[in-house]
Amino acid sequence: MKMTRFADKFSDQAGINTLMDDLGKAMAGDQPMIMMGGGNPGHFSPVQERLRQELLKLAEDPQAFSRLIGNYDAPQGEAGFIRALVELLNDTYGWSLTEKNIALTNGSQAAFFMLFNLFAGQTSEGEQRQILLPLAPEYLGYADAGVGPDTFRSLKPKIDYLDEHRFKYRVDFDQLEVDESVGALCVSRPTNPTGNLLTDEEIDRLHALAKEKDIPLIIDGAYGSPFPELVYTPINPIWDEQVILCLSLSKLGLPAARTGIVIAAPEIIRTLSGTNAILNLATGSFGPQLMEPLVRSGELISMSRDLVRPWYEAKMHKAVETLDTALGDRCPWYLHQPEGAMFLWLWFPDLPISSQTLYERLKARGVLVVSGHHFFPGMPEEEPWQHRQECIRVTYSQDDEQVARGLEIIAEEVVQAYAGAVS
Ligand SMILES: Cc1ncc(COP(=O)(O)O)c(C=O)c1O
């Protein structure tokens, strides 16, 4: 049957679809796999137990239960949750949000799809706009989220060498050009895949550029502050009407509840809610209703700061220690300074095989990672930059022993790949 260009966009064997398919098949195969590939948060019992208690309360209260399953929310999202969140964020950061500044979506992935298409594409004056990603590598889930062609363009970073096995990407402001074709800037902070935290200074400069051009600065806080707060280096979260801040309940431990939160100027929230009504009719209210008491009491923030962050931070330190021991000085390697999120981003300079081949070899040994070349949305394939073929992303959210074993196998394979080139 003949379908449209819109259909081609989603059926293309590109990016996220192929990758998710491959990871899914590997997990469903006969061989036991160490899953260090996806972005699934760990199953953290203290959080799960706390939410189980809230769910039991909802189930035992006939009125609350009837509201939980029986009503469509308004397209902007569950009003009680939004009200509570406005208060919590204003109290925490001294912002002056009102209920007109927040909309809920079915996961933040859905919010990005809507936002990117609101700000990239053809304007009513006929101009063509793009989303500029000022620092690639960037989240691969953005890649196919534009309905039109060329939704994104992205910029190579500056590389700061911190010591013999650590580095950090920085926005290359000398190369950053925000011209009339840019409809919005977008960064994930902390960054998926690198665990980078754009510094306050970088964010201030991006914010100033956004203000000068009167375009939004979209900050993807899926791993950020104030929840789930997977932030291991202090930063200053910002919001004003130039910023569209996207948050999510997923990485706190509720990816199945599909709750995304967008904080923006009222005009953007109105348009986003209208788009949401057309796409979804209403946003699911399970996540918002389950979490509302924890938002009202502020427990959402203390849970993130006192439970979730230390848990991930300890996992990060264990993983880094294992990696330092396993790789030592046995081959050239760098780790991006792990400042947040749940990933290690490894760079193997002059790796004799591509990162995709390394991914395949690791998969054959029962370890799933993600080849780094997927994480350059908006960068043309022909852009000559070998670095893109030299990195992998490793998730450390799962069981520590499995992660350690996986990292040891990665080290063996990489050392062997370099040795193979020499012999
Ligand atoms: C950086 C980033 N942003 C957004 C999302 C989307 O998350 P969700 O739709 O579950 O809120 C993810 C998921 O992995 C992510 O890594």
The ligand as an SDF file (V2000), in Angstrom:
LIG
                    3D

 16 16  0  0  0  0  0  0  0  0999 V2000
   17.8010   12.9040   27.7150 C   0  0  0  0  0  0  0  0  0  0  0  0
   16.4510   12.2700   27.6680 C   0  0  0  0  0  0  0  0  0  0  0  0
   15.3930   13.0490   27.4590 N   0  0  0  0  0  0  0  0  0  0  0  0
   14.1490   12.5440   27.4050 C   0  0  0  0  0  0  0  0  0  0  0  0
   13.9110   11.1910   27.5500 C   0  0  0  0  0  0  0  0  0  0  0  0
   12.5110   10.6860   27.4430 C   0  0  0  0  0  0  0  0  0  0  0  0
   12.0650   10.1680   28.6600 O   0  0  0  0  0  0  0  0  0  0  0  0
   10.5340    9.9790   29.0210 P   0  0  0  0  0  0  0  0  0  0  0  0
    9.7350   10.0560   27.7330 O   0  0  0  0  0  0  0  0  0  0  0  0
   10.4510    8.6540   29.6580 O   0  0  0  0  0  0  0  0  0  0  0  0
   10.1660   11.1150   29.9350 O   0  0  0  0  0  0  0  0  0  0  0  0
   14.9950   10.3210   27.7620 C   0  0  0  0  0  0  0  0  0  0  0  0
   14.7840    8.8660   27.9010 C   0  0  0  0  0  0  0  0  0  0  0  0
   15.6660    8.0630   27.9340 O   0  0  0  0  0  0  0  0  0  0  0  0
   16.2900   10.8810   27.8250 C   0  0  0  0  0  0  0  0  0  0  0  0
   17.3700   10.0960   28.0110 O   0  0  0  0  0  0  0  0  0  0  0  0
  1  2  1  0
  2  3  1  0
  2 15  2  0
  3  4  2  0
  4  5  1  0
  5  6  1  0
  5 12  2  0
  6  7  1  0
  7  8  1  0
  8  9  2  0
  8 10  1  0
  8 11  1  0
 12 13  1  0
 12 15  1  0
 13 14  2  0
 15 16  1  0
M  END
$$$$
